[in-house]
């Protein structure tokens, strides 16, 4: 018996376990389906792609995507302590102030969320109006600074885009180097940041390799979870609350397996209906990404990571290629001057990134491209079976709204313009993945057949639809969801930092802590025309 049972030890779950167990009288249990994060590949930043389709990955795919050539698109998700923060690209961005304000949920404006971002943060640049120090999450400037990443930023400026030294400052717009969640050159996952200290507390129990099958609901209240661990069934009881932090795919799946979801679908699969909630699993959003890939002969890509020189640099100085987070540099762009916020985000990888990272590069290369930041298209997560070990049926429906496709096409046009600049000339010798021409037809065809996920799934247990503004599941007492699935709309940027901030706020909501004082909004931003 515990006070709180948290399902999922990912970006949000580790935060909740740490914050809730700060109260010595609270008995907290954190349950994770995957193993401990003790693989060296997790903690060496440049090794992230080696974790794909291993024991540390849920290894999901979309169903056939109707607007992407009916392809099934690979969706890696962390299945390990730290969740996706143990296998991601470590980019620390928060999104736009306007994103949170547009959620329209009391207590969730950007001014109200900024204190939670700053509470987590230990930024090596020091404190300022935008950043905090002293928190558990180390945020640092990248130590790799690959020459290709530097060249990409210079090329973007040659193409007419301005610089941006801090994408979490006054404005997102412009190009520069990302800050990363690293500590002393190693990955600082949510498990490293929040769980390591907390695990020592006698009131926190962490259970790994334990697959939760469903939430137990009695008389309209969540009282625990059932699952299976190492071949044996288990039950964990929660006197106060069950909290799902299993992510945008698994949290709605668990709700539906527990009888909370679309009644018609649940009836069809033989799942007893507890609450008819048709919006569970709906509203699925992601940032569809389209990469250009070029090969060259210069030995500076991530393929050099295993050389004796680079291994020595990492072990002795905690610098060099092995500290690369992958997307070292990037930028935010408005495709129309009339837009108040960026609608494209660019990323640059110092490696030939083919087939969503599932194809090993045969030579040195560079990859860069953009994602659609504010997609209008919506997908869904549904049950494929009542068997709790079956993978959910995921359909993102990328580009169902043609406006998303047109934005993606503009992103490819802009990436091609950047590729033509002198700074990138040494690294764009051979096109390995690029459109056949710059015609609208060829660009659209390229986008449809080369789009990948940017790993930013959100929205499937959205506030105002499935959960209320305190993240309580509507229709069931004692049950909350706290992860990226509660976002009503996807933020314009990477989702790890926002998910951690959501969990920080969730811990206060659960414990009844008064909200932090709101931050004073920054000055109004001047509109800048997009070149």
N, C-alpha and C positions, 0 to 999 in steps of 0.2 A: 504494500500500500504506500502510495506517495501522495503528496499534495498536487504536484504537477507532473504530467507525463508529456514529453515533447517528442514528436515523431519527426525524425530527420535531423541529422547533425551537420547541416550545410551552413551556408552563409548566415542564415537567420537562426537556425537551431542552436548553434554554438553560442551566439550572442545571448539568446534567451536563457540557456543553461547557466551561463556565467552570471548574468544579471539577477536571475531569480534566486540562485543559490547564494548570493551575497547576504541574504537573510538566513542566518543560521537555523532558524526555526522552520524553514521551508524545506520539505523533502522533495527533491527534484530527480527525475529520471529522464535521461536523454537516450533515445533509441535510434540506432543507425543500422540500415540494412547492409551496408558494406563493411569492410575491414578497417583496422586502424591505419593511419596515414604514415606508415613507417617505411615506405619505399623511398629510396634515394631519388628516384625520378620525380617524385612529387615536389621535393624541396629544391632541386636544381632547376631554375627557371626555364632554361632552354630545352629541357627534356619533356615539356608539357605534351607535345604531340605523341610521344611514346606511350602515353597513358590511354590513348584512344582505343576502344574496343578491347580493353583489358578487364581484369577483375574490379578495377576502380571506376568503371564506366557502366551506366545503365544501358548504353549501346542502343539507343532508340533510333527509329527512322520515321519519317512521315509516311502516311498513306500516300498513294499516288497523287501527286499535286496536279490538279486539272489545268493550271495555267503555266506550268513549268515542264511541258512536254511529258506529263504523266510520270515524271521521275519520282522515285522515293529518295528523299533527302536525309542524309545522316544527321542525327541530333545527339551529339555527345552530352552526357550529364554525369556529374560526379556522384559516384556510389562509394563513399569513403568518408572518414571523418574530415570535415571541412567541405564536403559536398563539391559543388562545381568550383568553389574558390580554391580547391586543391588541384584542379586541372585546367584552370582558365588562363587567359592572357594577362591577368593582373593589372589591367588598366583601371586607373582611379578617376572616373568622371561621375558627376552627379546628375546631369541633365540640366535643363533650363528651369529658371524660376517659374516661368509660365506653365510648365508641365504640372507642377504640384498645385498651383493656383487653379488650374483648369479641372482638377479632380472634383472640386466643389464639395469636398467633405470637411466637416468641421474639425479643426485641429490639425489639418494636413496641408495647409498652405506652405509655401517655401519658407516664409519667415518663421513659421512654427517648426519646420523640419530642420532648419540650419543648425540649431543647438544640438540636435542629435547627431548630425554629421560631425560636428566639431567635438562632441563628447567622445566619439570613437577614435578620433584621429590623433596620431602623433606624427605630424608632418615635419620632416627634417629641415624645411625652409623656415620654420618658426611660426609663432602665432601671428594672426592678422585678422581682419574683419571676416575673411572667408575661410580661415583654417584654424585648427586647434592643435595643441600639443599635449602630451601627457596621457593620451588615450591608449588603449591596447593595440590599435591597428596602425602598424608602421606604414607611412606613405612617404615615398622617396623618389628622387630623380633617378631615371634609369642609368645604370653604370656601363652598359654595353656601348651605346652611341656608335653603332655600326656606321661605317662611311656611307652605306647606301641609304640609311635613314636620314643622315645629315643631308645627302644629296637630294632626297625627296623633298625635304622642307625647303631647301634652296630653290628647287625646280618649281614648287608651288608659288614661291614669291616671284620667280621669273615669269610665271604665268599670270601674275597680277594680283595674287592673294596676299593679304597682310599676315604678319607674324602674330602669334598668340603664346605668351610664356606661361599662361595658366588658364586651362579650359574650365576651371572652377572659380574663376575670378569674376570680374565685372561683365564679361562677355564670353560666349563660346566661340565666336566667329574668328577665323584665321587658322594658321597652320603652325605646328610646333611639335615638341616632344611630350609624350604622355608621362604623367607621374604614375608610379606603380606601387602596388601593395607588396613591398619587399622590405626585409630587415637584414641589413648587412649583406646585401647581394643575394639573399635566399628568399624563396617565396614566403610571404606572411599571409597564410590562409586564415580563414575565420577560426579554424582549429588552433593554429599556432598563436593567433592574437588573443583569443578569448578563452579557449578551453584548457590550455596547458596549466595555467595557474588555478583555474576553477576545479580541475580534476582532483586536486589535492584535498578538497573540502569533504568532510565526512558526510555532509548532507546531499552530495551530488553523486548519483550512480550513472555511469556511462556504459551502455550495453551495445556492443558492435555485433555485426553479422546476425542481426535480428530483424526479420522481415515482418512488418506489421501488416495484417490482413484486413482488419476493419476496426472501427471504433465501436465500442459497446455502448448502446443507448438504452437506458432503462427509465420508463415513465417520463420520457421527453428530455432526459438529461444524459450527457456523456459521462460515463463513470469509469472508463478505462479503455484498453485496447487488447485485441487478441492477435497473435502472430505465431511465427515458427522460427526457432533458432537451433541450428545444428541438428536438425532432424527431430526436434521435440517442440510440441506446442507450448505456448506460454500465454499468461494473462497478466497484465499490469493494471492495477486499479489506481484511479486518481480521485482523491477526495475533493479537490477544488476544480481543476480544469485539465482537459486534454487540449494540446496545442499542436496543430499540424503545420510543420515547416518543411514539407517534403517537395516543394517546388511547383512550378506552374503545370507540370504534367502529372506528378504523383499526388499532390494534394487533392485535386478534383477526383482523381481515380479512387483515392481512399474514401472520400465522401460518398461517392456512388456505390462503392462496395459495401458501405455502411448503411445503405438505403436512403441516402440524402442526395437527391438528384431528380432527373426527369422520370416521372412515374412510368410513362409508357415504355421507355427504354429499359428501366429496371424490371418491370413486369415481364417483358419479353425474354429477359435473361434469367428470370427466376430469383431475382434479388428482392427480398421483402422490403416494401416501401415504408420508410420512417417519416420522411418529409418529401412531399412532391415539390421539388425545386428545379424547374426546367433550365435555369441559367447556370447551374453548376457545369463547368467545363466549356461553356460558351465564352465568347469575347477573347479568344486566344489571339495574341499579338506577338510579333517578332520583328526584328530588323533584317529584312532580306539583303544579303551582301553579294555584290558581283565583283570578282577579282580579275585584273589583268596580270599576266605572268610573263616575264621576260627572262631569257637566259643570257649568260655572258661568261667570259673566261677568267675573270678576276677572282682569286681565292679569298673572298671576304665574307661569304655567306655563312649561315648557320651550319653548313656541312663541315666547317673547320672546328666545330665545338669540341670534338674529341681529340684534337691534337695535343701532344705533350705540353706545348707552350700554353695553350688555353686552359688545360686542366690545372697546370701549375698556377696560372693567374687566378683561377677561381679559388683554389685551395689556400693560396698564400695571401692574396690581396683582395679576394672577393670581388673581382672585376673581370672584364673580358667577355668573350662571346657567350660563355655559359650563364652569364647573368641576364642574357637577353630574354625579355618577356614575349618576344615575337612581334606584336604590333607596337614597335618602339615610338613611332611618330604617326601623326595624322592631322586632321583638321576638320572644321565645321564650315559649311557653305550654305548660303541662301541662293536658290536657283532663280529667284525673282526678288527684285529690290523691294517689292511691296510686302514681302513676307516679314513678319516681325521677328521670327526665329529661324535658325537654320533648318533645312529639310534634308540635308545630306551630311553624313559623317564619313571621312576618309581615314583609312588605316594603311600602313605600309609595313610589310614583313621582309626582313633581309634573308629570304629563302624563296625557292620556287614552291609555292603552296598549291598543290594540285589535288583536285577531287576532294575538297574539304579536309585536306590533311591526311587522307587515306592512301595516297600514292607517294612513295618515297621519291624525292627528287634525284635525278640522274646526274645533275651538274649544278653549278652555281647559278643562282638566279635571284630575282626580286619580284615581289608581288605587291600590288596596291590596287585599291578600288574603294568603292563607297557603298553605304547602306542607306535605305530609305528610313529616315528618322521618325516620321510621324505617319505610319501606314494607316490607310483607311480600311484595308482588307482585314477580315476577321475569320479566324478558324475555330476549331473546336477539339476538345479532348473527350472521347467517349469510351465506354467499356467495349472491349472486343469479346469478353467472356466474363462469366461470374467467378472464374478461377482467379484468386487474388495474385497468383504468380504469373498470369498472362500479361503481356505488355499492353498498355492502353493503345487505343486507335487514335492517332494524332493526324490531323489535317490542318495545315496552316492556311491554305488557300491564298498563298502569295499571289499578288497581282490580280485578284478577283476584281478589285476596283482598278480600272484602267489608269486612274491618276497615279497610282503607285508605280505602274510600269513606266509611265512617262517621266516620273522623277528618277527612276533607276536609269533610264536611257540618258538623261541629262548628266547623271553621275558618271556614266561610261564616257560620254563626250568630254567631260572635264578631266577625267583620268587620262584620256588619250592626249589632251592638250598638255597636261603636266608631263607626260612621257616624252613629248617632243622637245622639251626644254634642254638647253646645253648641260645643265648640271647632271642630268640623268643619262646623257649620251653613253658614258662608259658602261652602263649597266642594262641597256635596252638593245643589245646587239641582235637578239633573236626573239621574235614573238612566239611564245609557247602557248599562250591562251589569250586571244584577242579577236575582236570582230573581223569579219571578212572585209568590211568596208565601213565607212561612216554614214551610209544611207540609213534612213529611219528603219527600213525593213531589216537590214542586217543587225543593227543595234538592238532592236526588239528581240530578234531571234537569239542573239547572243545572251541577252539578259535572261530570257526564259530557260535557256539550256545550260546556263552556268551559275545561276543563283544558288547560293548556299545560305545556311543560317549564320547569323552572327551570335548565336547562343544566348539570345536575350528574350526568351519566352516569358510572357506575363499575362495577367488579366483574367484567368479562368475561375477565380473565386473573388471577383471584384467587389470592392466596397460599394455599397448602394444597390447591389444586385444579389450577391450571395452572402456577404458579410456586412455588418453595419460599420459605422465610423470608429467603433472600438474593436473591430475585427472579430466580433462574435458572429458565429454562423446563425443566420436567421432561422428560427423555428426549433432550435436545439439549445438547451442551457448547458453551460459548462464546456463549451467547445468553441475554440477560436482557430483562425488560420493566420499565420504571420510569415509571409514570404512574398516573392514577386507576384504571385497569383492574385494578391489583393489590389494591385494597381488597377484603377479603372481604365487608365490610358497609359501606354508605354511612355517612358521618359525619353528625351532626346539625348541618348548617351548610353554608356555601359551600365549594366544593372547590378553589379556586385555592391558598389557603395550604397546605392539606394536601398537594396535589400537589407543591408546591415543597419541602415538608419531606420527602416521600418521595424526591424526587430528591437532596436533600442527604444523606440517609442512604444512598441507593444509591451515591453517589460514594464514600463511605467503605467500603462493602462491596466495591466493585469494586477499590479501591486497597489494601484490606487494612488500613485505618486502624482502630485500636481504637475502640470506641464511646465517646462522650462520657460523663462521669459523669452518673448519673441525677439528675434533679431530685427534691427531696423533695416528696412529695405535699402538696397544700394541705389545709387543715382540712376535716373532714367538713361537708357542707352540711346546713343545717336544712331539713326538708321544709316547704314552704309550700303551703297549699291554693290551688287555682285558683278565682278568683271565678266 
